Structures are given as structure tokens and as C-alpha cells.
């Protein structure tokens, strides 16, 4: 039986990592940037070099399949964009491994190759417009068009301008959704991006579900005043109220659910003078858990706590919902299929929920979807120190090949 | 006897408040900004319109005096710059009142007018480069040139670039110090910027001393990581460590001295992504008290507390001293002179220490210096709601006129 060409897989990963490569070893292929588009062109070229047909949809997702194939397809792949100062595996690994899987099937003249399509998704990371998953949302007809229309990137450039410069447009984006009807299932291979597999000595893990991600922006209003002349007792210090709330996030979350996580990644005090009591403070809060009810309880509890703190400090708080991606359950039959593929390789896969969002979360709402993880060294991701050893990268692709074969054989 | 022209004083204050005026009624004349420079040109024009000679030194302090006068002088005035989103009286009141005092002496053909000089100082607030009092420090030959050379403003513009654009330069700044030898005393009229006069029904207060102001910038280093995949137990969250330290500032300060105050006015988390655990956090801490030993105890206790917190969070902290203005005692004879000036008006002045820093703190290290306060409505300052009623504004200027006369008559 033909198997994955490990050297070719690793060489392709290295070749792609040269595109958007930074002097510190990191990668910057911010969605729809010049480097990202160059990465997409590289992926399409490698697809064609394998004798496959490459196609780019209106969201700039890049697809590959046999020229004569007509579906329905098992879709497999991941995203090609990266966070700024990220590394070469997040997303790229699943897309390049998918290409290697289909190449292997084609070389083996496996008739199942006709039932397989591969994909490199657009803007999964969401750094450009603070939305994310836009490639898979476009494919699944779930685009948040209103929000995207109003969005500007970090440099203040309007989303439509970015899209037009990349070769598409806001108005065309929804066309990508026509293809969904041709898909029978989705399989995504990805690095874990966390420390749990390494801690448990797992080589492969089947993902049971993907956490829901709830993002809010809070605004605390107090009274701006002179920091030298206003006694503590007469202050309404928005900065102090915010700091108290932020300082208590971990304890609050852990008291509700030990597996939930939350993050305050952005904070600003206004007007921002060393000698001015902050009249306003703003901060973001992100909450993640695989059970929607737990997310809700944490969000509610934090709001109550913040209100209480604001009452004590003579301030007022308001919240704005930035985004809510509900938790996604992976398909049970597909999970078993993935586990059996691992067993074929003599591996016992663990089961894990994913703390990171993935294109698979979007696809899972439309077709049976499964995900497979390989370990991340030190659990590091979204940073230049992200790494997975070569053996695990090849092992993951070999398991994906087997799972794709079984899934393809089951298409009616 | 000629007296202050209250209407003219109030009209001048209104005219100056049009420069850098904001739609919300606030004022933004950030040091050396276009609005600040416009305010200085306005002040120089009003000086010349009074038949006086206007002079700008290398620090862009604006002086006014009779053309034929040669000193030594009683200097009186305050600063012309404002905090962003401040209001029209902080600083401007003392400068405009000084102009009205000298105008009144000139109109009365009082020979003492020759012994009086007025000033509108530069960058007292210190918002631009987090240093402050730069105009009076330049006049007194105390410029922190090293620190200023390295400073950048909130937009990242280098201090020298700002100065050159404003019409001077770092290299020229020290020239301002030549004038100090011509000064015999300094009198500064200012709004209280705090709630104590109103609470005690004081119409005028003589300042006994000015708090020492200690400013530091703290930097907490943790580990940047993925907020969805990194369990709380494995995080080194620089944002959380900073928030915990900031949340405890009030309790820590109050446990050491009930009259001390402190403020955290600036906070930033890096890299500043909603889904990225902060790998770094920075914040400012300002501590004020009229006893240097109390300031030292608070600063030391906070550093120990922050280190402890960082140890618990797996982070590291470092501190940079931004500035240290020691407490200043006002001159006893000048204080009595100010009290007698108030008595001439049928007023019994209170005595207060000042929680706000003032140019008078710098001048007091070189010449006999005194300060007079009028009340601030609600104790509000550094905010658009800052206010003092017209009667108090005129009363303060009348007391200043009398004190200037007595001080000038005593010059040997």
C-alpha cells in the first residue's frame, strides 16, 4: 500500500515557510496580505504540479482535486494565513498534509482519489478584521457581511479595499457558498497549540469538540480628576475598578469550571496621563469552554462582579459583544473513523477538546466533521517558538490518509 | 488706589480658553503642541498690547516686563500648557492674573512696576514626555537633559523633534537658565484643584508646601501565549500580574499614610490581542506626600508587593524612575506677606499644603517663593468640569496685586 512521502511533506512545509518568513524565524502571512496571497499562489502551483486541478473561490480559499472529479467530496485541509509573528505549522500543516494525502491517493491510482478535495482556507485567524474564520464561513454561507462591511484593519484600511486589492470584493464573497452542496464531510489535521498532549505523552489526539469563544469589550466610566489633589475617598477611579475586575478573572472562572479559560488581552486607561485619575477604562474579555452553558455562567458572573466593583468605586460599566462562536461537537462516527486510522498505525489516539477555534467548527454545523491533533512542543503557538517534531508531522499525515480513505469509501 | 480690572481679567481668561478649546468645553493645550504655541503667542501679544516688552526664552517660557526694567524682579505667573481634556484655569489663571497685576501697576504709574516680571511657563504638566515642570526647571538650571533626550511623546515622536518643530531645540534649552540671577522672589496664584478649601469654606489659602511627586514606569514581563489552549496553571500572564498590583495600590498607600495619594494613570498590555495572553504589561505609578520619607516608604512597599505578585504569577518586573520632584517648603516671610495681603481685603486666608505639583516647587529651591490658592468647585481639576467662580478669580488677583507690591517694595 502506498503511503505518505514524509520527505516531500516536510520539504513542502519548509518551502511554504519561506513565504512571509521573518528574520526571527517567525512567519507573517496576515490574511490577504501580499505574503498570504503569495502563499496561496504557491499552494495552487503545487496542486497543479501534482496533476490536480487548482481552483480559487471568491473568498480566495484554494481548492484542489482531480480534474474529472465531480463530488460529493470528502474535504480535507486547513488555513493558509498566519497570525503576525506566528510560525510555519498553524494552519499550513493541515493544508500541506491534505495535499500530500491526495497526491498519495492519486499516485496509488486509488479510485477514492476522485472523492477527495483539499483546501487552504482564507483568514481563519481573524487578526486582520477581528472576525476570523472568514474563509470557512464564506464556504458555509455564514458570512457576517454587516460586520465585515464596517470593519477596518489595524492600519485603518476598509475591508472592501483590502479584498479588492487581493483580487475579490465584499459583494463577490458570498459566491463561495455555492460549493457547500458538493461536500460530504470535512477532516482537518492541525497542531494542538496547547500543552496537554505533551503532558500526557499523546502522539495523536482525536478532537471531541471545539470550545465556544465569547468576546466582549468592557467600558468603565468613572470621574477624571487630578491625581495629586483628590483624596482616595473622593475618587471614582475607572482604572482601579477595571484593574480589580481583571485581577479577579482567573479565580472567578476557575470557581465556575476548572476547564474553562478566559483572557484579558487589551486594556487602556483614558485619558492616559501619569497624573490624571482615569475617567474611563476599557478592556477585552474572552471566555472559552466547550459547553455553552458554562460560557454563559462565566460571562454573567463576571458582569455581576464588575457591576459590584463599579458600585463600590462609584463607576459605571457597559459591555459590548464583539463575537460569539458557539462550541462545536465533532461527528461521533468520524471520531471513531479517526481513532481506527490511528490504530492501523499502531497508535492509540487520545481524545481532547480544542481550546483554539478552527475552520472545523464552522464546517461541523453543515457536514460530518472530524479533527486530528499532533502535539505542540512546550504547548507554544501563535509565536515563533511554535514547533512539532518531524516524526509527529509525518505520523499525523499518515493517519489523515487512512481516515480520508475510509471516509471517502463511505460516501454514498 | 488702582485695583485689578475684574472684567478685563475674566475676558482675558475667556479669550485664552478659546485656544485649544474642545467641543465638550474642555481644553487641550498639550505642551509644545500647535494650540500651546498659539496660546503663548496670544499671551505675548496681550503683554505687548499693555505696553510691556514680551520675551520668549529658549524653553518657550513667555516673560513680560516694562521695556526699561533691568531687575532684580519679583517674578509672578504660572504655566500656559494644559493636560489633554483639561480646563481653562489650571495654570492659565496664574499667568493671566499676573498680567493683570502688572498692567494695574503700570496704569497706576506705580514705580514698583519696574521690579515686577510676569511669566507663562512651558510644559508644567509633563503629559508630553512624562517629566513635567520643564519650563521652570529650565529657568532654574535644573533640566534633566539626559532623560529628556531619550524621551518620546505619546505618538513616539522624539523630544528633540518636538522642540525643533516648536521653534527651539534640546541643545538650546539650557540657555533659559541665564535669567535666574535676575530674580528676587516668585509668587504664584493658582486654583486649588482639590476639595479642601470648599469643604472648609476658605476663599483664599496660603500654601505652606508642595508635595513631593515621585513617578515611575513599571514593566512586567511574562510569557506571550495562545489564550485558548494554555490552561491558567501554565500561564505567566503579565497583564494579570499588573492588574493585581494596580488593584491593591489604594490599600497599600492608605496603610502607610492616610494623607498620601498615588495614581496609576497609564496601562498597556502587549501585544494587545483579544486572544493573546499578555507577554508584557507596562504601567505608571505616581506617589505624592509632603514628607519625603513617606514617599520612600510607599515606593519601597509597592516594589516589594509587585515582586511578590510577579513571583506568584511567574513574571518579572522592572521599574524606571520617570521623575522625582522633592517636597518644597514655601518661604515663611512670603507666606506672611500673602496672609497680610488677604487681610487688606478683609479676608482671613487658610493655610494648606498642595497636593498638586507647581512651578513654585522648583523656584522655591532658588528664591523666596510663595503661593496663593482660590477654591475649585467640587475639587475638580484636570477635567472639563474644572471651575472657580468669578468672584474668587477676581479676589485672588486682588490679593496677588497686594502681595506683589509688598514683595517688590522689599527688594534691596
Interface residues (C-beta under 8 A of the other chain):
Chain A: X83 X85 X127 X130 X192 X193 X194 X195 X196 X211 X213 X215 X223 X224 X225 X226 X227 X228 X229 X230 X231 X232 X234 X239 X240 X242 X243 X244 X246 X247 X249 X250 X253 X254 X261 X262 X263 X264 X265 X266 X267 X268 X269 X271 X272 X273 X274 X275 X276 X277 X278 X279 X284 X286 X288 X322 X354 X355 X356 X357 X379 X380 X381 X382 X383
Chain B: X83 X84 X85 X125 X126 X127 X130 X132 X154 X192 X193 X194 X195 X211 X213 X215 X224 X225 X226 X227 X228 X229 X230 X231 X232 X234 X239 X240 X242 X243 X244 X246 X247 X249 X250 X253 X254 X261 X262 X263 X264 X265 X266 X267 X268 X269 X271 X272 X273 X274 X275 X276 X277 X278 X284 X286 X288 X322 X354 X355 X356 X357 X376 X379 X380 X381 X382 X383
